[in-house]
Amino acid sequence: MTESKLKGFFESFLDKEPLFVNKKVLLSNYTPECISHRDEQIDVVGKILAPALRLDKPSNIFVYGKTGTGKTLTVKYVVDNLKNVALERNKPLKVIYFNCKLKKVADTEYRLIAQLAREFGKEIPATGLPTEEVYKTFFKILEEEEQLLILILDEIDQLVKKAGDEILYNLTRMNSDLEKSQISIIGISNDLIFTDNIDPRVKSSLSEEELVFPPYNAMQLQDILKQRSQNAFKEGVLSGGVIEKCAAYAAREHGDARRALELLRVAGEVAERTGSETVKIEHIDDAEEKIEKDRMLDVVNTQPKQHQSVLYSILSIYENKKNIVFTGEVYDVYKKICNKIGLRPLTQRRVSDIIAELDMLGIINARTISKGRYGRTREIALTMPDSNIVNIKKILEEGLNLS
């Protein structure tokens, strides 16, 4: 496209009437004024955290639920309201939120504690100090004045996976030594059995309250989409059946409201690109295909080498069988790939754990079955469409230097 044609395209784009009024309303990090179908959870979290307004340490809370069930949204909504009341009443309450999936923030014990100290205005070098020294600095900051810290650790299972569970023990045990301040932890996780795998000593020190968020059903998702779409789109832009189809898609994906909102937003973008004056049902189908393809490719591209090797093994077997794949045969192919690319093979048990992680990411579907006296194995099926397999294999071959 020549420069003049490109300029003309941009100018004609600006001359068109946009379908959106406020696209941000459909983003996952947007907090609405009213949260639908989570009154019970808001009430529970609010009652647990209320003592913070008297500077009494609230119980630690562990919040569980599948992706898109409103966990982070609800916690942030309650905490924001709590902060507003604390500000009005001049209560020294501080809230710090971390997404533990982010690299270079919460992937090591040092980085997390250093970042906590920075949140209070203390400069800590990225590396170089003993971790114990960083803890002492953070402890000293907390003891400078009376205050209560609520620490929200989103994707807390990722923190423990990367940095170990000792960090949770150290943070909770710190309260017994603090005189002026206290720390309360809110952990948010998609892994319903996360605490089953941490040290009993750590679990005991957390003494947490647990709250499980159920998935949204199709009717609840419709309510959420209608509420957001009123502020996101111009009036009359959505064709009949669009919201219902978005809700049906997301209900199929374990009641994921985040996915429903993303689907509606991308459908609106697809409609704008094609010059349509309305968002139609066919735009939902196009958006679904685009999201699934982009999400899968992005997830695969960011996996560690060991995970990529296991997935490549599964895809290689599937291409030949076009049927169910079993853990044992995956491990045999995986070892050959490791030898070929100079990667040290993991144990079969660890490979089985990686298969479970790929299942949690939605790349595959792994079902554990019993083979009687021969033990247990996993039946592995692909959740991706066959059209994606070629592109994913190409990404894996490049990442593993197999091409």
Buried (B, 14 or more C-beta within 10 A) or exposed (E): EEEEEEEEEEEEEEEEEEBBBEBEBBEBEBEEEEBBBBEEBBEBBBEBBBBBBEBEBBBBBBBBBBBBBBBBBBBBBBBEEBBEEBEEEEBEBBBBBBBBBEEEBBBBBBBBBBBBBEBBEBEBEEEEBEBEEBBEBBBEBBBEEEBBBBBBBBBBBBBBBBBBBBBBBBBBEBBEEBEEBBBBBBBBBBBEEBBEEBBEEBBEBBEBBEBEBBBBEBEBBBBBBEBBBEBBBEEEBBBEEBBBBBBBBBBEBBBBBBBBBBBBBBBBBBBBEEEBEBBBBBBBBBBBBBBBBEBBBEBBEEBEBBBBBBBBBBBBBBEEEEEBBBBEBBBEBBBEBBEEBEBEBBEBEEBBEBBBBBBBBBBBBBEEEEEEEEEEBBBBBBBBEEEBBEBBBEBBEEBBEBE
